[in-house]
Amino acid sequence: MTRKFFGAAIAASALLAACGGDKGDADKPDTPEIDPMEPTGEVSIPDAPEIDYAAINKKKSDEFLAAERAKDSVREIDGGLLIETMTEGNGEKLAEGDMVRFHFTGTTIDGNILQDTRSDGGGPLVIPSPIVPDLESWSAIPIPGVPQGLAAMSEGERARLIVPFNVVDAHYEELGGHSIFPPYTDLVFDLELVERVGADEDDRRAEILAEQEQIIADAEAEQEAAEAAQREAYEAMLAENRAASTAFLEEVKAKDGIMSTESGILYEVLEDGGEGASPAPTDQVTVHYRGTLPDGTVFDESYEGEEPADSDKPISFLLNRVIPGWTEGVGLMNAGDKYRFYIPSELAYGEMGTPGGPIGPEQALVFDVELLAIEKPADQGGQ
């Protein structure tokens, strides 16, 4: 069952006001000049007071329950539950073994909706039903107070059921755990007993169960159709990105100054830092970088602005902990080098891309990488 949790917040504010008129310089007291840039002393900020939310909730609950019990229209039923009939029913009350069709909307006393069967699925819940096969009877519904509330209603009745916090807590204790709600949380249910079907009403039961089976079949068909459409859209995106990436890399490969590795990485040297050892896969490297899609869209970088600046913060990582294209490509560089890499998707994020974007499946990537430092395993402090 879907539930939305609620929280309480208390804010306090203070207003300071001062007023006065201009009486001239002669009437003004001498005021020392203060340099706003000079500290005038330590500022003491008091600790924020602790808020006892449990006490606040208990007070709200006590007031709410007292007000409800005072109503002539509210009666107390089994276990301390409170119920108020909103619309009279015209049928029989439920008996053990009956099939029941009912709606409910569950809220807190503040009106926060926990679940609404009308918005969740449209039709009434049916118990027992193939949709909830583990519930063999309406009296086993695992919602605090609802089975008792339904038992007090007649067919066609609509009622407001109030479940005090102690009943809520006891319900979860019986299940072997603690309440999922904050302390002193009362629940309110708008119940509608749409239909009662007796154990001997075989034809009506069969009709309802057939409707339920059809709901399941329709939902499964809808899900299969959605999954098929999703697969089709994904395959189309794969093909489109694959073709675009291949064309992009072929275009880059034809340019002057472009080199390639056996695996298919294309690269060009933007700045030659000189001689030196290249990093091994187990080395830690420190770099600046900018990653772009083939269309030039920047998706990640260590630079704060468009141009490198002293305030930019480089990143450090083990070279064998990144995408294969980086492990191989940066492994070609020396400290002080700056390269531009054109990396095929199979050496980057492959058919998955990055879920939710910005890198699509089968998308080639471009990285400008500046290798600043190389640190050998023995100097990594146990990394």
KELUM-683713 format. One record per residue (C-alpha): residue number from 1; residue in one letter; x, y, z. Coordinates in steps of 0.02 Angstrom, whole numbers, plus 50000, padded with zeros to 5 digits. Example, Ala and Ser with C-alpha at 12.3 -4.5 7.8 and 13.67 -1.06 7.14 Angstrom:
2
+-----+---------+-------+-------+-------+
! num ! residuo !    px !    py !    pz !
+-----+---------+-------+-------+-------+
!   1 !       A ! 50615 ! 49775 ! 50390 !
!   2 !       S ! 50684 ! 49947 ! 50357 !
+-----+---------+-------+-------+-------+
//
This chain:
383
+-----+---------+-------+-------+-------+
! num ! residuo !    px !    py !    pz !
+-----+---------+-------+-------+-------+
!   1 !       M ! 50000 ! 50000 ! 50000 !
!   2 !       T ! 50067 ! 50169 ! 49953 !
!   3 !       R ! 50083 ! 50294 ! 50093 !
!   4 !       K ! 50142 ! 50472 ! 50095 !
!   5 !       F ! 50225 ! 50529 ! 50253 !
!   6 !       F ! 50201 ! 50698 ! 50329 !
!   7 !       G ! 50309 ! 50803 ! 50440 !
!   8 !       A ! 50283 ! 50948 ! 50557 !
!   9 !       A ! 50382 ! 51109 ! 50555 !
!  10 !       I ! 50374 ! 51257 ! 50671 !
!  11 !       A ! 50448 ! 51424 ! 50626 !
!  12 !       A ! 50473 ! 51572 ! 50741 !
!  13 !       S ! 50503 ! 51751 ! 50688 !
!  14 !       A ! 50542 ! 51914 ! 50777 !
!  15 !       L ! 50517 ! 52092 ! 50716 !
!  16 !       L ! 50620 ! 52237 ! 50778 !
!  17 !       A ! 50565 ! 52414 ! 50737 !
!  18 !       A ! 50631 ! 52585 ! 50780 !
!  19 !       C ! 50567 ! 52755 ! 50738 !
!  20 !       G ! 50617 ! 52936 ! 50766 !
!  21 !       G ! 50622 ! 53109 ! 50687 !
!  22 !       D ! 50764 ! 53221 ! 50630 !
!  23 !       K ! 50793 ! 53350 ! 50766 !
!  24 !       G ! 50950 ! 53426 ! 50695 !
!  25 !       D ! 51134 ! 53396 ! 50727 !
!  26 !       A ! 51133 ! 53493 ! 50891 !
!  27 !       D ! 51011 ! 53370 ! 50969 !
!  28 !       K ! 51101 ! 53212 ! 50912 !
!  29 !       P ! 51213 ! 53123 ! 51038 !
!  30 !       D ! 51393 ! 53095 ! 50994 !
!  31 !       T ! 51406 ! 52930 ! 50901 !
!  32 !       P ! 51575 ! 52847 ! 50876 !
!  33 !       E ! 51620 ! 52812 ! 50696 !
!  34 !       I ! 51618 ! 52627 ! 50656 !
!  35 !       D ! 51712 ! 52548 ! 50514 !
!  36 !       P ! 51595 ! 52415 ! 50444 !
!  37 !       M ! 51745 ! 52311 ! 50394 !
!  38 !       E ! 51814 ! 52306 ! 50571 !
!  39 !       P ! 51749 ! 52172 ! 50691 !
!  40 !       T ! 51665 ! 52246 ! 50845 !
!  41 !       G ! 51680 ! 52089 ! 50951 !
!  42 !       E ! 51622 ! 51909 ! 50955 !
!  43 !       V ! 51442 ! 51875 ! 50909 !
!  44 !       S ! 51356 ! 51746 ! 51016 !
!  45 !       I ! 51224 ! 51643 ! 50926 !
!  46 !       P ! 51113 ! 51545 ! 51045 !
!  47 !       D ! 51080 ! 51362 ! 51011 !
!  48 !       A ! 50914 ! 51328 ! 50926 !
!  49 !       P ! 50787 ! 51261 ! 51051 !
!  50 !       E ! 50744 ! 51078 ! 51037 !
!  51 !       I ! 50568 ! 51048 ! 50977 !
!  52 !       D ! 50471 ! 50905 ! 51056 !
!  53 !       Y ! 50370 ! 50848 ! 50906 !
!  54 !       A ! 50296 ! 50701 ! 51003 !
!  55 !       A ! 50223 ! 50821 ! 51132 !
!  56 !       I ! 50155 ! 50932 ! 50993 !
!  57 !       N ! 50075 ! 50782 ! 50906 !
!  58 !       K ! 50001 ! 50718 ! 51069 !
!  59 !       K ! 49922 ! 50887 ! 51106 !
!  60 !       K ! 49847 ! 50895 ! 50931 !
!  61 !       S ! 49784 ! 50716 ! 50948 !
!  62 !       D ! 49706 ! 50745 ! 51120 !
!  63 !       E ! 49616 ! 50900 ! 51058 !
!  64 !       F ! 49558 ! 50816 ! 50898 !
!  65 !       L ! 49494 ! 50657 ! 50982 !
!  66 !       A ! 49406 ! 50756 ! 51119 !
!  67 !       A ! 49318 ! 50862 ! 50989 !
!  68 !       E ! 49264 ! 50708 ! 50890 !
!  69 !       R ! 49199 ! 50615 ! 51044 !
!  70 !       A ! 49096 ! 50768 ! 51088 !
!  71 !       K ! 48997 ! 50758 ! 50925 !
!  72 !       D ! 48824 ! 50681 ! 50937 !
!  73 !       S ! 48847 ! 50603 ! 50764 !
!  74 !       V ! 49005 ! 50509 ! 50814 !
!  75 !       R ! 48993 ! 50340 ! 50901 !
!  76 !       E ! 49126 ! 50228 ! 50974 !
!  77 !       I ! 49144 ! 50050 ! 50910 !
!  78 !       D ! 49257 ! 49901 ! 50939 !
!  79 !       G ! 49430 ! 49942 ! 51009 !
!  80 !       G ! 49402 ! 50127 ! 51036 !
!  81 !       L ! 49374 ! 50170 ! 50854 !
!  82 !       L ! 49261 ! 50317 ! 50815 !
!  83 !       I ! 49141 ! 50313 ! 50669 !
!  84 !       E ! 49022 ! 50439 ! 50594 !
!  85 !       T ! 48893 ! 50390 ! 50464 !
!  86 !       M ! 48894 ! 50513 ! 50320 !
!  87 !       T ! 48771 ! 50422 ! 50205 !
!  88 !       E ! 48652 ! 50289 ! 50269 !
!  89 !       G ! 48662 ! 50117 ! 50191 !
!  90 !       N ! 48514 ! 50013 ! 50132 !
!  91 !       G ! 48586 ! 49839 ! 50140 !
!  92 !       E ! 48647 ! 49709 ! 50263 !
!  93 !       K ! 48803 ! 49719 ! 50370 !
!  94 !       L ! 48955 ! 49614 ! 50324 !
!  95 !       A ! 48972 ! 49436 ! 50387 !
!  96 !       E ! 49126 ! 49325 ! 50388 !
!  97 !       G ! 49147 ! 49245 ! 50217 !
!  98 !       D ! 49067 ! 49388 ! 50122 !
!  99 !       M ! 49151 ! 49466 ! 49971 !
! 100 !       V ! 49163 ! 49654 ! 49988 !
! 101 !       R ! 49185 ! 49796 ! 49865 !
! 102 !       F ! 49235 ! 49959 ! 49949 !
! 103 !       H ! 49322 ! 50126 ! 49926 !
! 104 !       F ! 49430 ! 50213 ! 50054 !
! 105 !       T ! 49529 ! 50372 ! 50069 !
! 106 !       G ! 49655 ! 50374 ! 50212 !
! 107 !       T ! 49722 ! 50537 ! 50284 !
! 108 !       T ! 49803 ! 50607 ! 50439 !
! 109 !       I ! 49705 ! 50729 ! 50547 !
! 110 !       D ! 49794 ! 50869 ! 50452 !
! 111 !       G ! 49717 ! 50808 ! 50290 !
! 112 !       N ! 49875 ! 50733 ! 50215 !
! 113 !       I ! 49818 ! 50594 ! 50097 !
! 114 !       L ! 49900 ! 50425 ! 50126 !
! 115 !       Q ! 49802 ! 50326 ! 49996 !
! 116 !       D ! 49647 ! 50354 ! 49891 !
! 117 !       T ! 49574 ! 50204 ! 49800 !
! 118 !       R ! 49476 ! 50317 ! 49684 !
! 119 !       S ! 49633 ! 50400 ! 49618 !
! 120 !       D ! 49744 ! 50244 ! 49631 !
! 121 !       G ! 49639 ! 50133 ! 49521 !
! 122 !       G ! 49465 ! 50202 ! 49492 !
! 123 !       G ! 49363 ! 50049 ! 49542 !
! 124 !       P ! 49325 ! 49988 ! 49718 !
! 125 !       L ! 49441 ! 49866 ! 49803 !
! 126 !       V ! 49374 ! 49687 ! 49800 !
! 127 !       I ! 49415 ! 49566 ! 49941 !
! 128 !       P ! 49445 ! 49423 ! 49914 !
! 129 !       S ! 49512 ! 49451 ! 49739 !
! 130 !       P ! 49643 ! 49383 ! 49617 !
! 131 !       I ! 49723 ! 49557 ! 49623 !
! 132 !       V ! 49764 ! 49533 ! 49808 !
! 133 !       P ! 49770 ! 49343 ! 49821 !
! 134 !       D ! 49851 ! 49342 ! 49994 !
! 135 !       L ! 49695 ! 49422 ! 50071 !
! 136 !       E ! 49566 ! 49286 ! 50087 !
! 137 !       S ! 49443 ! 49394 ! 50185 !
! 138 !       W ! 49400 ! 49577 ! 50209 !
! 139 !       S ! 49432 ! 49552 ! 50395 !
! 140 !       A ! 49617 ! 49522 ! 50356 !
! 141 !       I ! 49644 ! 49691 ! 50272 !
! 142 !       P ! 49812 ! 49753 ! 50344 !
! 143 !       I ! 49758 ! 49934 ! 50370 !
! 144 !       P ! 49733 ! 49992 ! 50551 !
! 145 !       G ! 49549 ! 49996 ! 50598 !
! 146 !       V ! 49476 ! 49972 ! 50424 !
! 147 !       P ! 49412 ! 49793 ! 50448 !
! 148 !       Q ! 49323 ! 49843 ! 50609 !
! 149 !       G ! 49253 ! 49997 ! 50524 !
! 150 !       L ! 49183 ! 49896 ! 50379 !
! 151 !       A ! 49108 ! 49771 ! 50501 !
! 152 !       A ! 49008 ! 49912 ! 50581 !
! 153 !       M ! 48938 ! 49972 ! 50414 !
! 154 !       S ! 48797 ! 49913 ! 50302 !
! 155 !       E ! 48796 ! 49897 ! 50113 !
! 156 !       G ! 48786 ! 50067 ! 50028 !
! 157 !       E ! 48844 ! 50161 ! 50182 !
! 158 !       R ! 48977 ! 50295 ! 50179 !
! 159 !       A ! 49062 ! 50331 ! 50344 !
! 160 !       R ! 49207 ! 50427 ! 50421 !
! 161 !       L ! 49316 ! 50314 ! 50527 !
! 162 !       I ! 49439 ! 50384 ! 50654 !
! 163 !       V ! 49579 ! 50270 ! 50712 !
! 164 !       P ! 49664 ! 50338 ! 50870 !
! 165 !       F ! 49853 ! 50326 ! 50881 !
! 166 !       N ! 49851 ! 50188 ! 51013 !
! 167 !       V ! 49752 ! 50077 ! 50894 !
! 168 !       V ! 49875 ! 50118 ! 50754 !
! 169 !       D ! 50024 ! 50074 ! 50864 !
! 170 !       A ! 49942 ! 49913 ! 50926 !
! 171 !       H ! 49908 ! 49860 ! 50746 !
! 172 !       Y ! 50093 ! 49868 ! 50700 !
! 173 !       E ! 50146 ! 49785 ! 50863 !
! 174 !       E ! 50033 ! 49638 ! 50819 !
! 175 !       L ! 50126 ! 49628 ! 50653 !
! 176 !       G ! 50290 ! 49617 ! 50749 !
! 177 !       G ! 50356 ! 49792 ! 50716 !
! 178 !       H ! 50340 ! 49975 ! 50756 !
! 179 !       S ! 50218 ! 50099 ! 50681 !
! 180 !       I ! 50271 ! 50176 ! 50516 !
! 181 !       F ! 50196 ! 50341 ! 50574 !
! 182 !       P ! 50265 ! 50473 ! 50693 !
! 183 !       P ! 50211 ! 50460 ! 50876 !
! 184 !       Y ! 50030 ! 50505 ! 50917 !
! 185 !       T ! 49970 ! 50495 ! 50737 !
! 186 !       D ! 49782 ! 50472 ! 50720 !
! 187 !       L ! 49715 ! 50411 ! 50553 !
! 188 !       V ! 49552 ! 50457 ! 50467 !
! 189 !       F ! 49469 ! 50349 ! 50335 !
! 190 !       D ! 49327 ! 50394 ! 50218 !
! 191 !       L ! 49248 ! 50223 ! 50192 !
! 192 !       E ! 49115 ! 50175 ! 50066 !
! 193 !       L ! 49046 ! 49998 ! 50073 !
! 194 !       V ! 48996 ! 49987 ! 49890 !
! 195 !       E ! 48935 ! 49808 ! 49887 !
! 196 !       R ! 48920 ! 49655 ! 49998 !
! 197 !       V ! 48915 ! 49486 ! 49909 !
! 198 !       G ! 48865 ! 49338 ! 50018 !
! 199 !       A ! 48951 ! 49170 ! 50017 !
! 200 !       D ! 48800 ! 49092 ! 49929 !
! 201 !       E ! 48792 ! 49219 ! 49786 !
! 202 !       D ! 48893 ! 49113 ! 49667 !
! 203 !       D ! 48841 ! 49201 ! 49506 !
! 204 !       R ! 48884 ! 49375 ! 49569 !
! 205 !       R ! 49049 ! 49315 ! 49641 !
! 206 !       A ! 49095 ! 49234 ! 49475 !
! 207 !       E ! 49050 ! 49395 ! 49384 !
! 208 !       I ! 49159 ! 49501 ! 49499 !
! 209 !       L ! 49304 ! 49379 ! 49491 !
! 210 !       A ! 49293 ! 49378 ! 49301 !
! 211 !       E ! 49301 ! 49569 ! 49302 !
! 212 !       Q ! 49454 ! 49559 ! 49413 !
! 213 !       E ! 49539 ! 49434 ! 49298 !
! 214 !       Q ! 49503 ! 49549 ! 49152 !
! 215 !       I ! 49579 ! 49696 ! 49245 !
! 216 !       I ! 49737 ! 49592 ! 49272 !
! 217 !       A ! 49741 ! 49538 ! 49089 !
! 218 !       D ! 49716 ! 49717 ! 49028 !
! 219 !       A ! 49852 ! 49781 ! 49143 !
! 220 !       E ! 49974 ! 49647 ! 49085 !
! 221 !       A ! 49935 ! 49683 ! 48903 !
! 222 !       E ! 49958 ! 49869 ! 48932 !
! 223 !       Q ! 50124 ! 49839 ! 49017 !
! 224 !       E ! 50184 ! 49724 ! 48878 !
! 225 !       A ! 50135 ! 49854 ! 48747 !
! 226 !       A ! 50225 ! 49991 ! 48843 !
! 227 !       E ! 50381 ! 49883 ! 48860 !
! 228 !       A ! 50377 ! 49840 ! 48675 !
! 229 !       A ! 50361 ! 50024 ! 48629 !
! 230 !       Q ! 50504 ! 50066 ! 48746 !
! 231 !       R ! 50614 ! 49931 ! 48669 !
! 232 !       E ! 50571 ! 49992 ! 48495 !
! 233 !       A ! 50613 ! 50172 ! 48540 !
! 234 !       Y ! 50775 ! 50115 ! 48622 !
! 235 !       E ! 50828 ! 50012 ! 48470 !
! 236 !       A ! 50791 ! 50161 ! 48357 !
! 237 !       M ! 50896 ! 50274 ! 48468 !
! 238 !       L ! 51036 ! 50146 ! 48468 !
! 239 !       A ! 51038 ! 50138 ! 48278 !
! 240 !       E ! 51030 ! 50326 ! 48260 !
! 241 !       N ! 51168 ! 50360 ! 48386 !
! 242 !       R ! 51277 ! 50220 ! 48317 !
! 243 !       A ! 51265 ! 50290 ! 48140 !
! 244 !       A ! 51295 ! 50469 ! 48199 !
! 245 !       S ! 51445 ! 50418 ! 48307 !
! 246 !       T ! 51523 ! 50317 ! 48166 !
! 247 !       A ! 51504 ! 50462 ! 48044 !
! 248 !       F ! 51575 ! 50583 ! 48173 !
! 249 !       L ! 51729 ! 50476 ! 48207 !
! 250 !       E ! 51759 ! 50449 ! 48020 !
! 251 !       E ! 51752 ! 50637 ! 47994 !
! 252 !       V ! 51875 ! 50668 ! 48136 !
! 253 !       K ! 51992 ! 50531 ! 48074 !
! 254 !       A ! 52010 ! 50619 ! 47906 !
! 255 !       K ! 52079 ! 50779 ! 47987 !
! 256 !       D ! 52263 ! 50822 ! 47991 !
! 257 !       G ! 52355 ! 50786 ! 48153 !
! 258 !       I ! 52236 ! 50651 ! 48211 !
! 259 !       M ! 52315 ! 50490 ! 48277 !
! 260 !       S ! 52230 ! 50329 ! 48325 !
! 261 !       T ! 52257 ! 50180 ! 48437 !
! 262 !       E ! 52228 ! 49999 ! 48390 !
! 263 !       S ! 52069 ! 49996 ! 48494 !
! 264 !       G ! 51994 ! 50141 ! 48396 !
! 265 !       I ! 52029 ! 50293 ! 48506 !
! 266 !       L ! 52066 ! 50449 ! 48402 !
! 267 !       Y ! 52170 ! 50588 ! 48480 !
! 268 !       E ! 52267 ! 50745 ! 48445 !
! 269 !       V ! 52403 ! 50831 ! 48546 !
! 270 !       L ! 52348 ! 51005 ! 48599 !
! 271 !       E ! 52500 ! 51041 ! 48709 !
! 272 !       D ! 52660 ! 50940 ! 48722 !
! 273 !       G ! 52723 ! 50941 ! 48901 !
! 274 !       G ! 52889 ! 50859 ! 48861 !
! 275 !       E ! 52973 ! 50695 ! 48903 !
! 276 !       G ! 52933 ! 50583 ! 49050 !
! 277 !       A ! 52854 ! 50420 ! 49103 !
! 278 !       S ! 52673 ! 50389 ! 49056 !
! 279 !       P ! 52554 ! 50329 ! 49193 !
! 280 !       A ! 52519 ! 50144 ! 49219 !
! 281 !       P ! 52339 ! 50086 ! 49248 !
! 282 !       T ! 52375 ! 50068 ! 49435 !
! 283 !       D ! 52442 ! 50246 ! 49452 !
! 284 !       Q ! 52342 ! 50389 ! 49523 !
! 285 !       V ! 52331 ! 50536 ! 49405 !
! 286 !       T ! 52279 ! 50716 ! 49430 !
! 287 !       V ! 52196 ! 50800 ! 49282 !
! 288 !       H ! 52091 ! 50941 ! 49218 !
! 289 !       Y ! 51963 ! 50890 ! 49087 !
! 290 !       R ! 51811 ! 50939 ! 48988 !
! 291 !       G ! 51692 ! 50810 ! 48914 !
! 292 !       T ! 51576 ! 50850 ! 48769 !
! 293 !       L ! 51454 ! 50762 ! 48656 !
! 294 !       P ! 51492 ! 50762 ! 48469 !
! 295 !       D ! 51382 ! 50917 ! 48449 !
! 296 !       G ! 51489 ! 51013 ! 48575 !
! 297 !       T ! 51372 ! 51001 ! 48724 !
! 298 !       V ! 51475 ! 50998 ! 48884 !
! 299 !       F ! 51416 ! 50859 ! 49002 !
! 300 !       D ! 51556 ! 50860 ! 49130 !
! 301 !       E ! 51714 ! 50958 ! 49169 !
! 302 !       S ! 51835 ! 51012 ! 49305 !
! 303 !       Y ! 51845 ! 51190 ! 49240 !
! 304 !       E ! 51735 ! 51323 ! 49320 !
! 305 !       G ! 51729 ! 51433 ! 49165 !
! 306 !       E ! 51752 ! 51419 ! 48978 !
! 307 !       E ! 51939 ! 51451 ! 48996 !
! 308 !       P ! 52058 ! 51369 ! 49121 !
! 309 !       A ! 52090 ! 51473 ! 49278 !
! 310 !       D ! 52197 ! 51461 ! 49435 !
! 311 !       S ! 52040 ! 51436 ! 49539 !
! 312 !       D ! 51992 ! 51277 ! 49446 !
! 313 !       K ! 52002 ! 51119 ! 49551 !
! 314 !       P ! 52079 ! 50966 ! 49465 !
! 315 !       I ! 52024 ! 50790 ! 49506 !
! 316 !       S ! 52128 ! 50638 ! 49555 !
! 317 !       F ! 52086 ! 50455 ! 49527 !
! 318 !       L ! 52161 ! 50284 ! 49496 !
! 319 !       L ! 52180 ! 50264 ! 49309 !
! 320 !       N ! 52104 ! 50090 ! 49308 !
! 321 !       R ! 51943 ! 50151 ! 49392 !
! 322 !       V ! 51875 ! 50250 ! 49244 !
! 323 !       I ! 51803 ! 50209 ! 49072 !
! 324 !       P ! 51921 ! 50105 ! 48961 !
! 325 !       G ! 51945 ! 50250 ! 48841 !
! 326 !       W ! 52018 ! 50356 ! 48981 !
! 327 !       T ! 52127 ! 50216 ! 49050 !
! 328 !       E ! 52205 ! 50189 ! 48880 !
! 329 !       G ! 52205 ! 50369 ! 48820 !
! 330 !       V ! 52278 ! 50452 ! 48975 !
! 331 !       G ! 52404 ! 50310 ! 48979 !
! 332 !       L ! 52480 ! 50384 ! 48820 !
! 333 !       M ! 52514 ! 50553 ! 48901 !
! 334 !       N ! 52657 ! 50628 ! 48999 !
! 335 !       A ! 52637 ! 50752 ! 49142 !
! 336 !       G ! 52609 ! 50923 ! 49065 !
! 337 !       D ! 52526 ! 50855 ! 48906 !
! 338 !       K ! 52355 ! 50910 ! 48849 !
! 339 !       Y ! 52265 ! 50793 ! 48728 !
! 340 !       R ! 52096 ! 50789 ! 48645 !
! 341 !       F ! 52021 ! 50614 ! 48637 !
! 342 !       Y ! 51881 ! 50554 ! 48526 !
! 343 !       I ! 51818 ! 50396 ! 48610 !
! 344 !       P ! 51702 ! 50266 ! 48529 !
! 345 !       S ! 51551 ! 50218 ! 48632 !
! 346 !       E ! 51614 ! 50041 ! 48664 !
! 347 !       L ! 51762 ! 50117 ! 48759 !
! 348 !       A ! 51649 ! 50240 ! 48850 !
! 349 !       Y ! 51470 ! 50206 ! 48910 !
! 350 !       G ! 51418 ! 50084 ! 48774 !
! 351 !       E ! 51238 ! 50035 ! 48739 !
! 352 !       M ! 51177 ! 50098 ! 48908 !
! 353 !       G ! 51241 ! 50276 ! 48903 !
! 354 !       T ! 51205 ! 50364 ! 49067 !
! 355 !       P ! 51025 ! 50325 ! 49121 !
! 356 !       G ! 50923 ! 50484 ! 49115 !
! 357 !       G ! 51058 ! 50573 ! 49015 !
! 358 !       P ! 51155 ! 50666 ! 48962 !
! 359 !       I ! 51253 ! 50530 ! 48870 !
! 360 !       G ! 51145 ! 50426 ! 48755 !
! 361 !       P ! 51171 ! 50244 ! 48708 !
! 362 !       E ! 51306 ! 50209 ! 48578 !
! 363 !       Q ! 51367 ! 50389 ! 48587 !
! 364 !       A ! 51546 ! 50437 ! 48548 !
! 365 !       L ! 51625 ! 50563 ! 48667 !
! 366 !       V ! 51756 ! 50700 ! 48658 !
! 367 !       F ! 51872 ! 50738 ! 48803 !
! 368 !       D ! 52002 ! 50873 ! 48824 !
! 369 !       V ! 52122 ! 50808 ! 48957 !
! 370 !       E ! 52267 ! 50898 ! 49039 !
! 371 !       L ! 52379 ! 50779 ! 49138 !
! 372 !       L ! 52449 ! 50875 ! 49287 !
! 373 !       A ! 52531 ! 50741 ! 49395 !
! 374 !       I ! 52563 ! 50555 ! 49411 !
! 375 !       E ! 52576 ! 50464 ! 49577 !
! 376 !       K ! 52642 ! 50286 ! 49590 !
! 377 !       P ! 52557 ! 50157 ! 49704 !
! 378 !       A ! 52698 ! 50165 ! 49832 !
! 379 !       D ! 52663 ! 50352 ! 49856 !
! 380 !       Q ! 52474 ! 50340 ! 49869 !
! 381 !       G ! 52462 ! 50314 ! 50055 !
! 382 !       G ! 52390 ! 50139 ! 50045 !
! 383 !       Q ! 52261 ! 50174 ! 49909 !
+-----+---------+-------+-------+-------+
//
